[in-house]
Amino acid sequence: MKTKELHELTVDELNVKLKELSEELFNLRFRHAIGQLENSASLKTCKKDIAKVKTILRARELAAKA
């Protein structure tokens, strides 16, 4: 997911996206543990997307306080 696309979302939409990504990461980890994950790079991509969403949420939280 592109960072520019994430910046266009509202806080509520970002929270929903974060929940979806967390569930996806859980499923990827589960599939990796039982040996059904074909592309292990998707784990890294999912983690990076979660970090992007959390960074944007934190930046908006700090901007709201200032």
Legacy VTK file of the C-alpha trace (Angstrom):
# vtk DataFile Version 3.0
C-alpha trace
ASCII
DATASET POLYDATA
POINTS 66 float
0.000 0.000 0.000
1.275 3.420 -0.936
1.895 5.977 1.789
0.102 8.640 -0.221
-3.057 6.510 -0.227
-2.852 6.112 3.544
-2.503 9.870 4.112
-5.810 10.398 2.305
-7.726 8.169 4.743
-9.464 9.432 7.873
-8.474 8.343 11.368
-11.398 5.926 11.585
-10.521 4.396 8.224
-6.897 4.050 9.332
-7.975 2.238 12.487
-10.061 -0.162 10.402
-7.126 -0.667 8.039
-4.829 -1.357 10.995
-7.205 -4.011 12.299
-7.412 -5.642 8.856
-3.637 -5.666 8.484
-3.192 -7.155 11.953
-5.601 -9.960 11.098
-3.815 -10.517 7.794
-0.450 -10.706 9.577
-1.858 -13.274 12.002
-3.120 -15.386 9.109
0.205 -15.093 7.276
2.125 -16.148 10.384
-0.207 -19.086 10.900
0.157 -20.229 7.285
3.930 -19.815 7.547
4.043 -21.952 10.700
2.193 -24.836 9.082
4.160 -24.567 5.851
1.439 -23.335 3.504
2.836 -19.873 2.855
4.335 -19.698 -0.627
5.623 -16.126 -0.544
7.350 -15.376 2.755
8.070 -11.798 1.612
4.394 -11.021 2.206
5.118 -11.144 5.956
7.629 -8.315 5.606
5.299 -6.291 3.399
2.429 -6.648 5.855
4.617 -5.573 8.776
5.770 -2.503 6.856
2.170 -1.558 6.034
1.246 -1.837 9.714
4.184 0.425 10.608
3.099 2.992 8.013
-0.443 3.111 9.390
0.766 3.406 12.983
3.181 6.191 12.027
0.445 8.202 10.324
-1.930 7.705 13.260
0.744 8.858 15.717
1.598 11.908 13.618
-2.045 12.929 13.516
-2.358 12.394 17.262
0.604 14.680 17.908
-0.695 17.272 15.456
-4.034 17.313 17.266
-2.326 17.989 20.590
-0.277 20.882 19.243
LINES 1 67
66 0 1 2 3 4 5 6 7 8 9 10 11 12 13 14 15 16 17 18 19 20 21 22 23 24 25 26 27 28 29 30 31 32 33 34 35 36 37 38 39 40 41 42 43 44 45 46 47 48 49 50 51 52 53 54 55 56 57 58 59 60 61 62 63 64 65
